[in-house]
Amino acid sequence: MTFRIELFGGFRVAVQGRAIAPEAWSQRKPAALVKLLALAPGRRLRREQVMDVLWPELDPKAAGANLRKALHSARRSLFVDKGTNLILSAGDLLCLPTDDVSVDVDDYWSLVAAARRTRELDSYAGAIELYRDGLLPEDLYEDWAAAPRNELRLDWLAVVEEYAGLLEARGDLNGAARAMQRLVAAEQLREDAHAWLMRLYTLAGRRDEARRQYTRLREILEEELGTEPRPETQRQYAEINSEQTSEPDLTTELWERVGDLRVQSGDPAGAVKAFDRALASAAGSAAAGPIHRKCAGAWLMQHLPDQAEPHLTAASALAPDRAEQGRLACLGANLSWERGDFATARRLADEAQEIARAYGDTGDVAAALEALAFISHVRGDWRPGLQAQIEGLAGVELGVRVARFCDFNHCLSQYQLYGDVFAGDVGDYARQTLAVAERTDAIPAQAFAWCLLGESLLLQAEWDEAAACLERSCELYEPLGSRSVALPWLRRAELSACGGSHDEARVYLKRAAAIATVTPMARHAWSRLHATAALAAMERGEPEDAIRAVRATQRAAARYGDCLTCSALLNPVGAQAFALVGDAEGAHALATAAAQFAGSFASSAWSAMAEETAASAAVADGDHTAARDRFQAAAVLYDKAGHTFWADRARAQRDALERRNAQGTRSS
């Protein structure tokens, strides 16, 4: 017997393809019971959870009586034959049978996960259509529906935006415009969405529609907020009205834009094709130089220096200005290290940095600094390389480019914290770096060093010392405001969560989220943030929130790209959450990711994370012997890495599993 539960656009239940009449749900509480179970992770809830949600004002005895009545009524509405029951009781749990029930919300999450993994348009389109009018529109004023409704709405908006970006990247401007029309209809006050739609109309030659869209935006802002469009949107409208862009230039600019979008979405092969199309119409012109440079960058993203080199040569021959020369030097550095010529790579990166500081913009300076840091990293001399660069930060005011430099090095520093070769003395290195930074009065480097020292102490469970160091790091980064570096705030959130100060952890996470929203290092910041949010949720006993963090990571990765190093913590914590709600598929997906990451870098700590993640997957499978052994293996590896807190946490999970097994044996 198969049951289908649909929650998007309204509540519907079908048995063997036959719809149950709406009159069967004339009583709201039995229907709410089925809805709650369909939305719950693992499709199961404890009776007291249901009682707290549906009858919060009643004492436990009265609420229990109401639950029994609602359960009886729901089962009667779902009755098919004597041997079939949709709502099962298992001790204190109420459950929907996993094998017999399908829920459209689960289908949505599966389609979204597939879409973000494969970037296939059909999966995106399927998820967008399945959403219909949102979750349970008839329950708009029910508190229990608010959190899942908001989560799904935010995700759907992100999915529509990703879908529009992919369509535009493939040159389907009209399809992208249709997707953005849906986004604008759902979020009428999102000016950036209106501006995007105006640009799509213009690129597709639909200038009258672009003008009407601007008029509509202006009317909405005036009516709802009493404001007018931002200056940049007004300039965009003026350009549309003046028809400054001719068709031949539009073709070149469009394909260049398509290439940029494909680079941002992690599709360098597609970017090369787009840049080639742009070059076909820009050949010989000054506009071809930057396109050749971008094409070279796309080839280097695929680690193909031989294909990149002709484009670098062509770009260099087109008389670039000094800023562009710096960008080419930076790419030349990347090409050289791809070929193993680290001396040339270092020389070119130094040249790129010098030119960028004199002639480039913030992004050019940051790219050159990142190239220098990465070259030092692959050469194995990141530590002295960073200390040498600190001299260049002496007396530099805190700014976006310095924050980006620090953030990138924070990412590379994770190899120091988690790598067997470095972890033993990373605290000493942080102290040495702090001394160099203080001697040269390099404030940003001091903030970096305090954070690295705090991280090292945190992993060793030296709570008080870690807190002092991380607090000092935040104080030094504070002048940047929202353009700061998120990591010390996230580590403070981690520290608070581990110490049971959950309200404090939320404050730090909120501050880090504000930084992540505007940072140019978004893929690092969001990866770390969602991993820390998942840990905080698990420490306060809320696996459902941890699972939401896992899904939020997928959304952020689709938009900004991801960083496996910065999100490594998400795998063991997320798998533990999935195991607790009985989602074996979710736990195994994270176990696979953790194993692949651990295999790419020799590290006891990352191997320990892979073992811990696999242990949770075994728990979800019901294989408690394998789970116990893998938790123990994880603890041993964490001990080897010197990560005291995580070793103790793995042992605690092993011991809890053994206690449950012992209780089950006594009960039987």
Secondary structure, DSSP 4 states (H G I P E B T S, - for coil): --EEEE-BTS-EEEETTEEPPGGGG-SHHHHHHHHHHHHSGGGEEEHHHHHHHH-TTS-HHHHHHHHHHHHHHHHHHT--STT--SSEEETTEEE--TTTEEEHHHHHHHHHHHHHHH--HHHHHHHHHHTTT-B-GGGTT-HHHHHHHHHHHHHHHHHHHHHHHHHHHTT-HHHHHHHHHHHHHH-TT-HHHHHHHHHHHHHTT-HHHHHHHHHHHHHHHHHHTS----HHHHHHHHHHHHT-S-HHHHHHHHHHHHHHHHHHTT-HHHHHHHHHHHHHHHTTSTTHHHHHHHHHHHHHHTT-HHHHHHHHHHHHTT---HHHHHHHHHHHHHHHHHTT-HHHHHHHHHHHHHHHHHH--HHHHHHHHHHHHHHHHHHT-HHHHHHHHHGGGTTPPP-HHHHHHHHHHHHHHHHHHH-TTTGGGHHHHHHHHHHHHHHTT-HHHHHHHHHHHHHHHHHTT-HHHHHHHHHHHHHHHGGGGGGS-SHHHHHHHHHHHHTT-HHHHHHHHHHHHHHHHH-TTHHHHHHHHHHHHHHHHHHTT-HHHHHHHHHHHHHHHHHH---TTTTTTHHHHHHHHHHHTT-HHHHHHHHHHHHHHHHTS--HHHHHHHHHHHHHHHHHHT-HHHHHHHHHHHHHHHHHHT-HHHHHHHHHHHHHHHHHHHHHHHH-
